[in-house]
Amino acid sequence: MSEFPEYSDTYQAGFASFVGRPNAGKSTLTNALVGEKVAITSSKPQTTRHTIRGIVHRPDSQLVLVDTPGLHRPRTLLGSRLNDLVIDTLSEVDVVGFCLPADEKIGPGDKCIAGQLTKLPHKPVVALVTKTDKVPRDRVAAQLMAVDQLGRDHLAGEGEQAEGFAAIIPVSAVRGEQVGVVIDELTAMMPLSPPLYPSGELTDEPEQVMVAELIREAALEDVRDELPHSIAVTVEEMNPREGRPAEKPLLDVHATIHVERDSQKGIIIGRSGSRLKQIGAAARQGISKLLGTPVYLDLHVKVTKEWQRDPKKLNRLGF
């Protein structure tokens, strides 16, 4: 285990959480700030289901990023639980980053989230205008003005939110533009505190959870045009291969991809298992990079009917 860093009386440490509509760039920004892939990203909305912390270490501060699922109007029990998870998370952090993509106009969903943020007393809210690499500068400028107005109209109140957002920062996580500025602003709002995590740690997620998320990301990317978010992954077993020499370790990972219908199982497996092989190859590469060791990945696909609506099945799958 890494040692906690030395710290002075002016050391700052605390928690920040990103919120925003689904697919607003929250996970990609988390990864860019930490410098490692700790939250999965996908071109489909509703990708993140676990509260994943990324930890940004600096000599004088420590910023712990709590990534949440996107707030949305729930249509299933899973959706309701995700929204509850977001609100619970926000009540415990020191600052909230509200992600608003530069390439999409502000809509009712953004206004709804801004209204919910007024329920968090004494929490500064920073607007992060994401995906600035996708639009020309004049559109970024127009979005910054629109975001400022959103804050004044829907967020202004007492205390931290007296005039809307505490700061508005344009950022491109993909290009790395303004990423340092985001860290500076969020860190400045952290309380004086000793370090919260050892200096070598980038996340406090159990390895098995991160492995499951990497497999699910690979599955989502491979079928993004054909399947809704009916995919869950459980890691049944994860152990070093016995009898291997120390210089040639191998990690055995046995995992199950859960879908809701037989037709979805066919899509995931593909003709003669071709798609499942692609998913396994992509996931194995990510897991090996994450854990720093070669991996043997054994993947199975199982139909778990209506798992998004069944409380017992949700609990079994980790939600």
N, C-alpha and C positions, 0 to 999 in steps of 0.2 A: 504494500500500500504506500502511495506517495505521502510525503510529509506535508503538513499545512505550511503555507508560506509565512515568512517573517512579515510582521505588519507594524505600522506606526499608529499613533493616536488619531491620525487623519484618514486611516484606511476606511474605505466604504465597501459595503457588500449588501446585496439584497436580491429581490426577485422582480422580474419583469415578465409580463405576459402579452402575447400578441392575440388580438381578436380581429374579426373581419368576416365578410361573407365568404362562403366556401370558394376555394381557389383564388384567394386574394394575394397569395404569395407568402404566407406566414411561415410555412416549413422551409421554403427555399431561403428566406431571409435568416431564419434560425441557423441553417447550415452555413451560410456566408459569414455570419457574425462569429460563430464558433470556429470555423475553419475546417470542420470535419463534418461528415454526413451523419448526423445524429437523429434527424427527423426525416421520415420518408417523404418523397415528393412524387407527385403524379399529375398528369394533365387532366385527370378527372377530379371534380370537387369531392368533398367528404372523404379525403384520404386518411387524415390523421384521426385515430380513435383513442389513443392513449395520451396521457399528459406526459410529454417527453421534455426533459430538462436538458438544455445545452448550457455549458458553463464557459464563460469568457474570462480568462485570467489576465490580469495586468499587474504590474509591480505595486500599484497603489490601490487596486480595487478588484472586486470579483462580482461579475454580473451573471445571475442564474436565470436563464430563459425558460419559461414555462410555456410550451406550445400547446394550444387547445384545438379541438375540432372547430370548424366554422359554425357560428351561430346561424340557425335557419329555422324555418317553420317546420316543426316535426310532423311527419306523417306516419311514423312507426314508433314502437316502444324504444327501439334503439335511438331514434332521433330525439325523443324526449330525454333519455338518459344523457345523451351527448350535450344537450343544452344545459341540463342541470350541472354537468361536469364543468362547463365553462363558467357559469355563475359562481360555483363553489371555488373554483380556481382564482377568479378575479378578486374575491373577497379577501384573499390571503397574500396578494402581491403588493409591491411597493409602487409600481408604476405600470400603466397599461399602454401598449402600443397598438393603435387602431390602424390596420392596414387597408388602404384604399388604392386599388390599381389605377395607374395613370391612363390606361387604355379603355376604361369603362366609365360611363357617366354615373354620377351618384344617383342611386335609386332608392325606392322605399325600404329595401333591406338595410342599406347603410343608415337611413334615418331611424329605423327601428333599433338598430344596435346602439346608435348614439343616444337614443332615449333610454335604453337599458343601462348605459354607462353612468347616467345621472344618479342611479341607485347606489353607486359606490362612493360614499362620502370620503373626502380627504385623500383621494387618489388622483395624482396628476395623470392626464391622458395625452399622449403624444401621437399626432397624426403622422403616419408613414405612407407617403405616396409611392407605391411600389411599381415595378415594371416600367420605369422611365425610359428604358432602352427600346421600348416598343412604339413610342410615339415621338414626333418632332418636338423641339423645345417650346414652341408656342403653345402646343397642347398641354405640355407639362405645366407651363405658367398658368394657363386657364384652369387646369385642375387644382392647382395650389390655391387659387382664389376661390374656387367652388368649395374646396375642403374647409377653408377658413370660414366661409359663410355657413357651412354645415355646423361647424363648432359653435358659432355665435347663435344660430337659430335653435339648435337642439341640445346643446351641451352646456351652454352658459348657465351658471347658477352661483352658488356660494363657494367660498374657499378656493381650492385649486382651479375650479372650472369657471371662475368669475367672468372671464372673457373668452370662453371656449377652450380650444386646445392649448396645452402648455407649450407646445412647439409643433411646427409642421416641417417635415424633412422629406425631400424627394430622394429616392434611393433605387439603384439597380443592383439587386443581389447577383444577377447573372454576370454583369460586368465589374462588380465590386466597387461601383461608384457610390460615394457617400456612406459606405458601410462603417468606416471609422467615425464619421460624424454621428451616426446613430448610436454607436457604442458610447461616445463621449457624452451625448445628451442623456441617455438612459442612466449611465453611471453617475452622472452629476446629481441625479435625483435619488440615489440610494442613500440609506442612512449610514451613519458611522457605525462600523461593526467589524469584529474580527472576521477572518475568512470563514466561509461556511463549508467549503469542500477542500480536500487535499489538492495540491497544485497540479498533479498529473491527470486529474479526472476531467472528462469532457461531458459525461452524462451520468445520472444515477439510475438509469433504466437497467433492469436485469438483462444479462446477455440474451437469454432465451426470448424475451419480449422483442428485442431489437432484431434478432434473427427471424422471428415470425413476421415482423413488419417488412423486412427486406424481401422475404418470399412473397408476401402479399403485394408489395410494390411491383415485383417482376410479373406477377399474375395480372395485375391491373393494366400495366403498360401493354401487355401482349394482347389483351382482349378489350381495350378501351372503347372500341366502337361497337362491341357486340353485347357486353354484359353491363348491367347496372351494378351498384355496389352490394352485390350479394355474396361477396367473397370474404371469408374469415380464415385465419391460419392458426393452427395449434402445433407447437413443437412437442412431440411425444417423448423424445429422448435426445440427449446431446452429451456424448461421452468421448474421451480420447480412445482411439483404437488400441487395444491391448497388444503387447508384444512388439510394438514399433520401436526402433532405435530412437534415442533422444534427439538426434540430429534430423530425423525424418518423421516428425509427428503427423498424425492424421486424425481429424475430428469427425466422428460419425454423427450425422444429424438426421433424425427421422421425423418427418413433419406431415401434417394433413391439411389439404386445402378443402374448406367446407363451402359448398354451394347449396342453393335452395331447391333446384329442380334437376331432373335427369338431363334435360336439354342443355343446361349450363355445364353439367359434367362433361358432356360430349364436346362442348366448345373448348373447355380448358384442356382436355386431353388431346384433341385434334386428330387428324387422320393418322392412324398407326402410331399414335403417341407423340407425333412430331411437335405439337405445341407445348405439351408438358415438358419435353426435352429442352425446348428453348427457355421456358420459364426456369427450369432447374439450372441450366447453364448460367443464366443471368444472375439468379439468386446466389448460386455457389460462388461466383466471382465476388459479389458484394460481401457475402459472409466471410470469405477468406480474407478479404481486405480489412474488414472490421475486426476480426479476431487475430489476424496475423499468423494464420496457420492453414495448411491445405485442408480441404473439406470434402468428405463424401456425403452427398445429400440424397436421401431416399424420400421421394415425394409420393403421396397418395392423394386421390381426390375422393371425397365422400359427400353424398347428398344428405344434408341436415335440413329437412323440410321446415320452411317458415321460421328459420332461426332468429330473424330480426324482430319477430313479434312474440316470441315465446320466452317468458322470464327465466325459466329453468335453463333453456338452451343458451340464452345470453350469458347467464352466470357461468355456465360450463366453458364458454368460449372466452371468458375473461372480461365481459362487459358488465 
